[in-house]
């Protein structure tokens, strides 16, 4: 089964929408406990395997994590919710880590929903 996607709305209703999942339709959703998100770059999948998400490398940047400024690689991508004007922007910050899975560790994950201008 392909992963599903999480969208959280201002009314504080949290649901996992079954976009492109086996048995899922664009209009279907399921409830969930908590706020589990897939932390993978990118974390968006389209039903059409020929359509992919463009991930942009933003270079080395300084970010503040728990009051500590650290240098990390910045990764940026976005996702337009099919059939809507809603867009979700993702920014992930990683550092090299020899002993970590895939050789990197995630240090910061940011999500912006329904922004009129992409975050910088």
N, C-alpha and C positions, 0 to 999 in steps of 0.2 A: 504494500500500500504506500502510495506517495505521501509525503508529509503534508499536513494541513497548515493553515495560517491563522495567526491570532490577531484580532482587531479589538481594541478596547474603545468604547464610546463614552462621551461626557456623562451620560446617564448612569455611568458606573455598571453597565451591563457588560459582562465579559463572556465572549463566546469564541469558539473555534469554528471558522467558516470552512466548509468542505469545498475549496476551489481546486478543481483538477485532481481530487483524490478518487481512488477507486470507489465507486458507488456515490460519489458526491456530485452535487449540482451547484451552479452558481448561486442558487437561492437557499441552499440548505446550511444549517449550522447545528452544532451540538454544544451542550453546556460543558463546563469544565470547572474543576476546583483549582484555585490558585491562579497563577499567571505564568505558566510555563511557556517559554519562547525557545525556538530552536536557534542556538547561537552558532550559526554557520555563515560563512561569507561566500555567496549570497544565501539568504534564507528564504528565497522566493523561487517558486517553480511554476511553470506554465503547463497546461494540459498538452500543448503542442511542443514536443521535444525539440523542434527546430527553432523555437523562440526562446531566447535566453535573456538573462538580466545582465546589463553592462555594469561591471564594477570598475570604479575609477580609483587609481592609487593617488592619494593626496600628499604623498611624501612624508618625511619625518616632521612631526609637530610636537609641541609641548602641550600636555594635557594635565589637568589637576584631578587627582584621584585620592580621596580621603585626605585632603589638605596637603598632598605631596605632588609637586610638579615633576612629571616624568616625560621622557622623550619616547614617542611611539610612532609606528607606521599607521597612517590614516587610510581607511577604505570607505568608499561612498557608493551607494546605489539607491534606487527608488523603485516603487511599485504602484501602478495605477490599478485600483480596484475595478475589475471589469464592469462595464455598464454604469459607472458612476463618474463623478468629478473628483472623487476622493483619491488623494495620493499620499503614500507613506514613504518617508525618507529615512534611510538607515545610515549610520556612521559607526564603524567599528575601529578600534585602536588596538594594535597588537605589538608585541615585542618578541624578538627571537628568543628561543628557549630550547637549548639542546636536549634537555631531559623530558620535554613535553611532547604530547602527541602531535604529530605533524610539524614539530620543530618551532611552534609559536605558542604564546599565551595571550589570552584576551585580557586587556587591562581596562577597557571602557567600551560600553555599548550604548548608543544613543538612538532614539527613535522619535521622529516628528511626524504627526498625522495631520492631514488637511491643512498644510501650510500653503499660503498663497505664493510665497517666495521660498525657494529652497534654502535651508539653513546653510550657514557658511562654516 
